[in-house]
Amino acid sequence: MKIRSKSVCFRGSQGWTLLELMIVMAIIGLLASVGLPNMMGYIYQAESNEAVEMSARIAKAIKAFVEGRPNTPEEDFKALIAPGAGKKGNLEPNGTPADQITSLIPTLTIPVDAKFKYEISMDVINQATHVCIKAVSIKNPERELLYSNEASASLTWENNVFRAKYVDPTNVLLAGKWCNADGTVAASDQG
């Protein structure tokens, strides 16, 4: 028994004209030009979640460190945990433990493949711990964000986080709650 196949041919089907193809391409180009910058913003915002979560862990660990030493004078904490060369207020992958906050708080570590390094600034005022953390991308140092251990009422902040400079490096860091624009802890509430 032989099986015969029938070929189906639609008569009158001519395909796409050049004008139709050009219109479709123009629409795709327009959608891409509008959607791509927004999509990149969402990607950068998602990338920065690592820094936000780690900053929250750092702030919590510092608060526990301070509360565990009730007889230490308040001014000693600020001198002990400050960012910069030779200070303990730094945390980065593969850093020297003597130069990092891990020498004070051994449980506070970050993965070797972390995408951020952290500059930590803190102060204790009237038994309250105020922490400001500046997270800087290792791959793109112009991308950075600020984290305050208390939520800011400033409209430019998302509660505890200012990430606009991470999403778009042309932005500048803006003060909020206990963070100055340079990432150091503020002497008073910035709002």
Summary of the structure (lengths in Angstrom):
residues: 191
radius of gyration: 26.2
end to end distance: 86.9
largest distance: 99.5
contacts: 535
relative contact order: 0.13
helix: 35%
strand: 17%
